Amino acid sequence: MGLLQAIHRHIVVSILIAMVLGFLIGIRVDTEGLRRMVTPLSFFMVYPMMVTLNFRSLLERGNWKLQGVTQLINFVYLPLLAIVFGWVFFPDEDNYRLGILLIALLPTSGMTVSWTVMAKGNVKEAIRMIVIGLMLGGLITPLYIGAVFSEAVSVPFGSILSQIGLIVFLPMFLGFLTQRGLVAIFTEERFKTSFKPIFPIFSTLAVVVLIGIVMSLRATMLLNNPAVLPRLLIPIILGYLIMLVTIDFIGRRLFDRADRVALINGTMIRSLSLALAVALTVFAERGPAIALVIALAYVVQVQLAAWYVRRTIRLMPAST
């Protein structure tokens, strides 16, 4: 558990190590057989996150203005921004365009709550954003992909829906049952203190292993085309910076400090684990190329989120 906790605490370093190890293994060994691990790893990457969700938050009275603005950003502004970025930076490379779109289509993760807690934002609304965003993302993602890539990419609607059911809604259902079962056996307080902190550790481990597999599958290509990484990183970094600036501007105009923090974390933090799972399980041969974009986004997203928390605490004390 000590090693797993260290991986979870230092996720950026862990991801970088996984990338390097995956690359070194991939240039020496044929890792194609590792593809069969993708679906079970994807499931166990998502399931622990679902166990920790507060599903009852959906039944509580909430700030629906904040939720409405959040989901408009998540499912209108950011997908359109991703489509524009894809055409500008990768006009003839469908895999990379699809990777950028998947990042934009699947909002928020368990880290949304963590960053919101650290920045002393509206945690209840952040939790509600996760549940609503995951449900809408699972339903809307196939529609966007079909509309944007119907001519350039074979879009298997049935496969997308079944895989999203397998890696979003089934883990959500089982996560809810697991949570209720643990609460019934050990009490709510025991669940929060003893079990809830443990589940995200296993999710992080699955993410790190999957990213290592992605790098191993793309190792030969990267060895022969080293300029690919900076070509991918530039639009990812630029996209996240534009997201942060524009969403922060909207938040300052419409909401108080606590809601502003929740808005930023409920939109800028993307569910990269789900995006990675969809890329690798739905799109077969295209999967590793699509997933490479998503893997690089992990590093950028975590660093930017950490910077925003530090800036928020320094410039916007919780009392303001």
Number of C-alpha atoms within 10 A of each C-alpha: 9 7 9 14 16 13 19 19 13 11 19 18 14 20 24 18 15 22 25 16 15 23 23 17 18 23 18 11 12 13 18 11 8 13 17 10 12 20 18 14 19 25 20 19 28 30 26 24 22 29 24 22 20 15 18 10 16 15 8 10 8 13 12 10 10 19 21 12 15 26 21 12 22 24 21 13 15 22 21 17 16 23 17 15 19 22 14 12 15 18 12 12 12 18 23 23 24 26 26 28 27 29 25 30 30 28 34 29 26 21 19 27 26 14 24 27 17 14 26 21 24 19 21 19 24 30 25 23 29 26 22 17 26 21 16 17 24 22 15 14 22 19 13 18 20 16 10 15 14 12 9 12 15 11 19 15 14 11 15 22 16 14 20 22 15 17 25 23 19 17 22 25 14 15 20 19 14 18 22 16 13 17 16 11 10 14 12 13 10 13 19 16 10 11 17 17 11 16 17 23 22 21 23 25 20 21 28 25 19 29 26 25 26 30 28 29 27 19 24 17 15 16 14 9 10 11 10 12 13 10 12 19 16 11 18 21 17 12 16 17 16 13 19 19 12 11 21 16 12 15 21 13 10 13 15 13 21 19 24 23 28 30 30 26 31 30 30 25 27 26 27 25 26 29 25 27 26 26 25 23 22 21 20 10 11 17 22 26 22 26 31 23 23 28 26 20 21 21 17 16 20 16 11 17 21 14 11 18 20 14 13 18 13 11 10 16 12 13 7 8
